[in-house]
Amino acid sequence: MRRRLSLRLRIMAAVAVGLSAVMAVLGLSGIQVLQESKQRLLEERLLTARALAERLDDALLTTVQHLAGLAASPDLHGRAGGPDVEARWDEIASQEPFASHGLYLLDARGKVVRAGRRLQLDRGTSFASDEAVRKVLAGSRMAISDLVAAPRTKSPVVLVCVAADPGALCAAADLSQLPFDRYISGVQLGQTGHAVIVDARGMILASTDPGDRFGADEHPDFHAELIARREARVGPASYYKASIPVERHIMAFAPSRAAPWGVSLGQTETETLAPVTRTRTRMLALGVIALLVALAFAWWDTGMVIRPLHRLVDQTRRIAEGDLKGVVPVERRDEIGDLAESFEGMRERLRALVEDLTRRETEAQALYEISREVLSRPDLEGVLESIVAHARRLLGADVAVLCLASERWRGTPAAVSGAAEAVIRGAAPLCSVQNGTASFQTLSGGCPALRPEYQRSHAIAPLVLDGAVQGALCVGTRQETDLGARATSLLAGLANLAAIAIRSADLHAQLHLLAVLEERERIGRDLHDSTLQSLYGIALTLEAARATLPADSEAAAARMEQSLAAMSRVTDEIRAFVQGLHTLKGADRSLVEAIGALAGEMSTSASLPVDLIAQDRMVDLPEEDRAQLLMIVREALANVVRHSQASRAEVRVSADAATIRVEVRDDGRGFDPGAWRTRGEGLDNMEARAAGIGGRLAVTSAPSRGTTVVVEVPRRGEGGGGRGDRPRATAHR
């Protein structure tokens, strides 16, 4: 029979559908309100831009009127030949707000014929290339320029020009003195807002952000079109950095009537629309909360009706699925209550059977896991800790202790699981050695390694190896409990596994020692029988060749002597490897001395100049770390000789409080680091040696750029210098 939806789900579905319909209607109304709010916000921003533009226009037109009056005044014509004419011009310029740079009188060709005392050097300079000047000279009554550079000082200025005899009268406003900033300084647009005055070429004449002044416009596409069309607009525009759009701003632009400029207010789209976004989010959150509250109330109300029956159904299903922990509730005194009581009795009987089976399975699984660990894990301590942990868990004890008579533990517990304060440190061990044999103490008073309060119930099992007692495993509890025969048998099995683990660890150690000895003997034989014999043969050949050289071949003989000496050193080192004495000749020296010897050897044998730069009194490394580092330096210098075709090399040695750093540089042909692993095992070996002493290796190179090998090693040993010594660079060759 196909089951329909429950009554509770049908009620919840009806409530959800009804509330969703109401929320949809309210949401549509809210969206319309938000759109109207957004439109009003943008219109207010545009009105502000227009007001600022009109304010700027009024100031510019006032300046034009003053200049027009000055062009017709005696100050321009009647007193042209006076002795103090330049001072008078400076005085007139100081009275004009947009003549902070000065006044210019231009002839019909646009050249400066008169200027103030400060601008005497600008006489003869031509402004004919400026668009505003050309308009006035062509007959226009007035014109205002875009941003231009002053002739001599190259300061950013704009020109306000009117027609005058013989050509034009221009007031130059020095933008570095911020003449236009006061017309936009009062605008408040939040954290990301700004106001600018831009010209037709996209240059910023004034800005509330000091970093934008006199630079390129950040919204060129938006402003250029509107300035050309003399159109006011508000809307989104891309914000550019290095000609790349990075974010969107809401821009409100109003053109100037007097100049080819415009006033623009900008703010990030996120911050501009933040009030609208917050309102929308709040409306959505309130709607969701209202829907959830209504659904929660409906769920609680229907649950009061059908919850008792569902509890009984859920408990019976859990019993069928194997969950026997939950009690079947008996909430009614009728047929349903009788059924619940019957199910509760069945659950109790099944639970007892399952717990017994689970306990036996857990014990078997634990013994199996410990057996696997004994066979696979090489660390004896870990296996013993696992055994005592299993013993405490399986027997339900508060603490478990394993004591051994071996000198390795010197009478202290080999492993403890549980409360650490339960163990008596320094107590007499359960198993002690007397006259070379181990004896097991079974005391009626309990386990001597545990405190009395943890021995309300306890059990002890001996650990036997080769027929002799070698230790004991004991558990204890703070509460009275029945450990019984099962617990004693299980504890004895765990003690036997501990004995097997000890014997297995001994065998592993012996096998490892034998393998190491065999490998060392094999390597020694191979080096002695192959490498050393080959070197002896090469040495004999070189000696024979030296004997055949003419008596006057001093240079060749010297080179032959150097090769024989180097081969002798290599032979000694290989022999030292075979004998296990040390890893590299020169490792008994200080680090700087040993590296200096390597540099000198390379300079002499390979005819490659090698410079050594090191700190004085530098802290040294332990002998093993120093030997590995010397091998890395030797391999790096050998690579320079073999592969780089370099003219010189350099080794730098430095140290700080934590590390010692060695750099090997050359001026050779370099290589591609991305393909360095295909060049052989040398760099791999260097990297492995650095990692083996806790350091790291880095290789930097490029074709025709040389190669730098950097190795950093942690400072772990005592050195020759103190940490407080001040480093002083010296150079050795």
ABEGO torsion letter per residue (X at the ends): XBBBBBAAAAAAAAAAAAAAAAAAAAAAAAAAAAAAAAAAAAAAAAAAAAAAAAAAAAAAAAAAAAAAAAAABAAAAAAAABAAAAAAAAAAAAABAAAAAEBBBBBAAGBBABBBAAAAAABGBBAAABAAAAAAAAGBABBBBBBBBBAAAGBBBBBBBBBBOAABBBBBBBAAAGAAAAAAAABBAEAABBBBBBBAAGBBABBABAAABGBBBABAAAAAAAAAAGBBBBEBBBBBBGGBBABBBBBBBBBBAABBBBBBBBBBAAAAAAAAAAAAAAAAAAAAAAAAAAAAAAAAAAAAAAAAAAAAAAAAAAAAAGBAABBBBBABBBAAAAAAAAAAAAAAAAAAAAAAAAAAAAAAAAAAAAAAAAAABABAAAAAAAAAAAAAAAAGBABBBBBBABAAAGGBBABBBEBAAABBBGBBBABBBBGGBBBBBBBAAEBAABBAAAAABBBBBBBBBGGBBAEBBBBBBABBBBAEAAAAAAAAAAAAAAAAAAAAAAAAAAAAAAAAAAAAAAAAAAAAAAAAAAAAAAAAAAAAAAAABBAABAAAAAAAAAAAAAAAAAAAAAAAAAAGABABBGAABBAAAAAAAAAAAAAAAAGBBBBBBBBBGBBBBBAAAAAAAAAAAAAAAAAAAAAAGBABBBBBBBBBAABBBBBBBBABAEBBAAAAAAAEAAAAAAAAAAAAAGBBBBBBBBBGAEBBBBBBBBBABBBABBAABBBBBBBBX
